Every structure is written in structure tokens, then in C-alpha cells.
Amino acid sequence: MRLIAAILFLFIGALFDPASAQFSQARLVVPFSAGGTADVLGRIVAQQLGALTGNQVVVENRPGSGGNIGAEAVTRGPGDGSVLLLGTIGIHAASKIYRTLPYDPAKDLQAVTILAEVPNVLIVHPSVPAKDVKEFLALVKDKPGTLNFGSAGNGSSTHMIAELFKLKAKADITHVPYRGSAPALNDLVSGQIQLMFENLPTALPFIENGNVRALGVTSATRSASLPSLPTIAEAGVPGYEGTAWFTIAVAGSVPPATVAKLNADIQKILQQPEVIERFNKLGAVIVGNSVADAKAFIDRETAKWNDVIEAAQIKID
């Protein structure tokens, strides 16, 4: 009996050891609809994390409020590291657009790592009579307020990067928020809206199939996925630069040892040749930094996007 008790004690201790971050089943909340870049990257990570740990990682799409509905759900989940979040600019760095939120992203969430960074690309419906950025700017100047751009939601990278463009280029275009990139792209392809500043991984198939026309990438340098496409800065908006980025995050209550273990596991995943190849094909640049570096990065990005929010006077009730 003593032997059995000792074995059970060791088993239970291992099962609930916060540093092990091992569970029979974990959840990765993707706070956007299926089909967007966040969803694609999240499913790659979930699959590989499950294979690495031997435990199933279920992807749960919970769209709404620029990702904040799903993010809040993670903060209210168990603080044991079994519930993960695929975080974005809108959640970690641009929440100031909301006058009130039922949680504090800076306190109630903590980034495990910056997963990857991707450029966005300015894409337009084929009916838009602009073949490059300069022609597009001339069209906007001629018809202010008549062109609508879709986004994955208020505060999302696809929204904020467009707002930065509006400021830099003095472009009067109208925002139409969706519950994720996939429904926005559907409306762009059907001509219900005229343009998007979409994440490159999800925009690429539509560009290659001729469903939309690409005018420029939002990054400081050209993308290897579209090497002939100029940056928006070089094509007519000097000083313009913005990229989307994605985190793996957990609730603020998760112990540091568990966060460190998750960081180490994700670092292993991001070094796998299969994952590197899949990210490269998507045009996503792997980051995979430390917990401390992830926090420092988010602090810098928060300052940047708060400046945009204040300059553009964006406030959502």
C-alpha cells in the first residue's frame, strides 16, 4: 500500500507540475474566423505542439471585437497553461481604441513568444482603376470617402496598418470591420468592398488567382513571396511601414515556470524544417524570441500604435 501510495503521489505530482505544461488536451483559441492568417498559423502550431508533447491541442475559433472576445475568454480560463491564445496587434498593442474592455490585456495576458511577423499587402478589387500605388492615391484624392476597405476587425493589424496608411498618405478611405479576414476577403472578391491591407499569407492565393490586384507591400523591404511588388514606401508613401505579428500567449495567472516550458516547446517547433518550410511558403518570418524579448517588443509596438490611434482619433465604444 505504501508503494502504491508513493507511486500515486509521484504520478499526481507529475500530472499537475506547472513546469511540465503537459495536459491530455489543451486548447488554442484563435480569436478570428477560420481561414485567416491567424487561423492558419495557429493550426500549424497546434498540430506540431500536439505532436511534440503527445497531447491533443484543439483549435477553437472565437471571433469578434477585433479578437478581444477570444482573448478575454483565455484570461478567464484555468491558469495552468492548458489554454493558449493566438495573439495579434489588436489584442496586445492596439486595445486603446476601445473606450472600455472587460479585461486589461497588459495585465491579464502574457506573451509566451512572438511567433512570426508578416507583411501586409494593399490589394484592390479588379474593378478599381488603379494599377499601382500612385494611381490609387490619385483615385482616392479624386473620390474621397468613396472607397471602402475591409479588415479583420477594429484594432486588428489589417485595420491599424490601413489607418497608418491613411495618416501617412492623407488618404480618405472608409473602414468596414468584419469578424475576421476570411469574410472580408469574400466581400472584396465579390466587389462589396474595394480594398484591403491584408496579411500576405492569406492574400497570396487571391493575388495568384487574379481575384484581386496587389499594389504594394506594407513592410520596409520587399517580400520574397512577391519580389517584383514594390513596398508602399518606395511606390509613393515615404516613411510608411507596418507589419502584422502574432503571438502565443496565456493568461496572466499562468506561473512563470509553465510559461518558460511553453516557450521552450514552441522554440523547438519553430526550428523544425517542416514548420520553417510552411511558414516560408506563407511569407511569414519566424521570430520565436524569449518571454522577456516578446514583452519588450510588445511594449514598443504598443507605443507605436497608440500614437496612430491618438493621431487618427480612433475610439470604439
Buried (B, 14 or more C-beta within 10 A) or exposed (E): EEEEEEEEEEEEEEEEEBEBBBBEEBBBBBBBBBBBBBBBBBBBBBBBBBEBBEBBBEBBBBBBBBBBBBBBBBBEBEBBBBBBBBBBBBBBBBBBBBEEBEBEBBEBBBBBBBBBBBBBBBBBBEEBEBEBBBBBBEBBEEEEEEBBBBBBBBBBBBBBBBBBBBBBBEBEBEBBBBBBBBBBBBBBBEEEBBBBBBBBBBBBEBBEEEBBBBBBBBBBEBBEBBEEBBBBBBBBBEEBBBBBBBBBBBBBBBBEBBBBBBBEBBBBBBEEEEBEEBBEEBBBBBBBBBBEBBBEBBEEBBEBBBEBBEEBEBEBE
